[in-house]
Amino acid sequence: MTFRVHILGCGSATPTLRHAPSAQLVEHDACSYLIDCGEGTQLQLRRSKVSFQHMQAVFISHLHGDHCLGLIPLLSSLALLGRTKILHLYAPAEYEQLYRAEMACYCPQPGYDIVLHAMDTTAQKVIYEDRRISVTTLPLQHRVPCCGFLFREKGQLPHIRRDMIDALRIPISQINNIKNGAGWTDADGHVYTHEQLTLPARKPRAYAYCSDTAYMPTLHEAIAGVDLLYHEATYADDNSFNALRYHHSTARQAAQVARQANAARLIIGHYSSRYSDENILLNEAKDIFPDTLLANEGLVIDV
């Protein structure tokens, strides 16, 4: 089953010609979920060649412009494209007044339902759930209310052993019962257990998106064991003072979170424009957590 992340933008609040503002698309099975929506996100989405129509929900981490100013143009474009399916929008509670005013001005009749959900950015809470995936907020420490998001697959039922089903001539009508824990007794009274008739399902995968935040010594507890972690890395060690001052993280601090969380892989992004060579950030992160990648527009990574 597909579970991948498309990097649409990985720049900071002072974007350069090399990077677009923050935006990512999480693709799972036949659905997609947008995280943050900086300026130009819809252009990046077109370049990614992922269908707009499969978008189930949008998640806005906080209200700095490089994370949300592309949202109203995107919603307007969806209307022009003839979208009819409902879209769920999750954003900090402070966004509602601005959202209502902008929609009234630029997109008063979108032609599809948009449901705005006000998030409590101070609480770790499941805010979205469908049959495939759940999304939990991750409270972060920034200059404005801000949270990250933990995407976790729902647990799958075990796989049926087709060889056993065929050998024992178990009726198709019993397969769902067996998947849900039942065994099977044949005509001679021999009992075959659920474990004998199935193979364990694949472990559910998880992706954590940690937007703008100061280093949080306890963040790893909420994202323990994730398969993929995105953590901002605005500065290198040479600007650790600015990281503290502006509530951002260094690359080394992002790697510390990944190591503490026992994550499988780390992506760093949200680079300050002062770094023309982002390998400085990559090398500092790799000192702590070797399996680190630089986020770049167009990067697609499987979870």
N, C-alpha and C positions, 0 to 999 in steps of 0.2 A: 504494500500500500504506500502510495506517495506521501512523503512528509518532507518538505524542503523549504528553504528560506531563500527568497530573492532579495538581494541588496539593491534598493532603488536609489538611496542617497545615504551618504555617511559623513557629510560635512558638519561643521559646528555652526554657531550663530554668525560667524564671519566666513561664509562660503567662498571658495576660490573657483577659478575656471576648471579646476581639476575635480571638484566634488560638488554634488548636489546636496541640498539640505536633507535632513533625516527622514527616511521612509523605508519600510520593509514590507514585503508581502510573504505571508506564511501560506503555503499551499499544502493542503492535506486532502488526500483522496480527490474528489471532484470539486472541492470547495476551497475558497481562499479567504484570507483575513488580512486586512491592511493594518499595519502598526505605524502610527505617526504619518503626517502628510504635509511635509514642508513644501515650499514653493516648487512648482514644476513637477510634482509627483505624477500627475496624469501623463506627462510626456515620458517619464521614466517607465510608467506602466505600459505604454504603447511599445516602447523599445523592448520590454521584457516579453512581449507577445503572449501574455497571460490574459485570458478573457476577463473583461470588466464584469460581465454578467454573472460570474461564479462567486463574486464577492459577497460573503454573508454578513460581515461586520467590520467596523472600523474602530480602532482603539487609539485614543490620543493620550499620550503619557503626561503632557503638561502644556501650558499655554504660552510658552515662548514661541515666537513667530516661526523659527526654523523647524518647528515640529507640527505646526497646524495651519499656516497661512495658505497652503494648497488645498485645504479641505473643501471650502465652498465652491471654488472652480471645478473640483472633481465631481461634487454632487450635482452641479449644474450640467456638466458634460454627460453624466449618467442619464439625466433627464432628456437631453438632446438625442442620446443614443436609443431612447425609447424604453428604458428600464421600467418594468412594472413590479418586479419582486421587491418585497420589503427589505430594508437595510437597517441594521441596528448600529447605533453610534454610541460609543462609550467614551466619556470625557470627564475631567474634573468638574465638580458642581458649579464652579465659577464660570464655566463656559456658556451656560444656558442663555444668559441675557445677550451676550455678543452673538451667539448662534442665531437666536430669533431675529435680531436686528439685521444681520447679514442675509439671512434667507429671505426675509421680507423685501429686501432691496434687490438682491441679485437672482433669486430663484424662488419666487413666491408660489409657483404651482409646479412642483417637480414632476407630478404625474405618477409618483410612486410613494409609498409610505416610508418615512424615516422616523425611527423611534429613538429618541435621545435618552440615554441612561446616564444619570449623574453618579459619578464614582466618588466614593470616600477614599481618597488617596492615602489615608492614615491606617487603613485596615487591610489585612491580608484576607481576601474573600473571593470565592468563586463568583464571577459576574456574568459569565456566559457558558452555556452548555448546549451541545447538541448530541446526536447519537454517536458522533465520532470523537469529539474532543471537548475538553474543558479549559477555560481561561481563568486564571486567578491573579488578582492584583498583588503587586510586590511593593510595599511602601518604601520610598527612596528619600534621600536627603538632598534637596536642592533649594534654590532661592525662592521658588514658588512651589505650591502643592504639586507633587509629582509621584508617579508610580511606574513600575515596570510591569511586565506581564509574563506569566508562566503558562505555556501551552502544553497540555498533557493529554496524550491519547487515552481513550477509554480502554479498559481491559477487554481483550478479545476472548471469546469462547475457545476451548481447546480444539485442535484439529482431529477429525475422525481418521482412524486408520482404515483406509479403504481395503487393505488386504484382509483385515479381520472381518469387516462388514461382508465382504464377498465370500470368505471361507465359511462363515457361520450363517450366511444367507439371512442376515438381519433385515427386516423390512425397512424401506426408506422412511416410513412413517415414524420409526423409532429414533432416527438420527438426532433430531432436536432434543429429545429426552436424554440421550446419551451425552450430547454436548453439554447439557445442563447438569450432569452429575449422575445420571442413572447408569446401571449396569445392564446385563442381558443374561437371561437364563434360557438355555437351548432346550430342545424337546426331551433330552435325556436328563434334564435337571441340573446340568453343569452350569455353574454361575461364572460369568466373566465380569470382572469389575470395570468400573469406569476408566480406571488407569490403564487397564489392558487394552481397551478399545480406542484410546485417544492418545494424542501426542500434545505436550504442553504448547500453549500459544506463545507467540513471541512476546517478550517483555515490552510493555507500553513505553513508547519513547516520549521524551520531554525536551522542550526548548524554552529557555529563559531569556527574556529581553530586558536588560537593565539600562534604561535611558539615563539622562543626565543625573548624576549623583556624586556626592562626596563619598569617599571610602567608608564603607559600613562594616565594622568587624563582625557583625552577626548576620549579615545578608546571606551567607553561605547556608545557614540553617534552613532557610525557606526554599532553597534551590538544590538541596543535596542530591547528588547523583544524576544531574541532568546530562543528557547526551550532547547538548550543544548550548553554550552560553554566549550571548552577546553582551559585552560590558563596555560602556564608554571609556575612552582613554584619551582625554583631551590633551593632556600634557605628558611630557617626559620628566625625569627627575630634576632637570634643570629649571623647571617651573613648578615645583611642588608647592611653593608659596602661593602662586596663583590658583592652583588646584584647591588649596585650603580656602583661599579668599573667596573664590567664585563657586564653591560647592561643586567641584568637578573631581575627577580621579586621574591619577597618573597611570601609565601603562603597567607599571610594576604593581600598583594597587589592584588593577583589574585582574592581573595574573594571580595575585594572592587570593582573591575571591574565588577564582576558578580552582585553585589548588585546595583551598579550604573546603569547597563544595564537592570535591572529587568529581568534577565535570570531566567528560570525555574529551571535549574540544572547546576552544575559546576563539571568538572573533572579537577584535577590538575595532573601534571606530570613533566618530565624532571628533576628528582631529582638529586641533587648533591650526589656523592658517599660517602660523609662524614656522611650521615644519614643512619645508619643501621636500625633505626626504623622510617619509614615514617609517623607513626601516629603523630609524632611531627608536621609535616607539615599539616596533616589533621586536627588536633585539632586547630591549629592557624587559618586555613581557616574557620572552622566551627564556631569560635567565631564571625565571621563577616557574614558568609553565611552558614547557617546550612545544606542546601541540597547540600553537597559537597561529591564527591567520589574520591578515589585514583585511578589513572590509573594503570593498571597492565596488562601484556601480557596475552592475552586470554580473556580479558573482552570484552563483546559485550553488547552495550547499545542502546536501541531504542530511537530515537529522538522524 
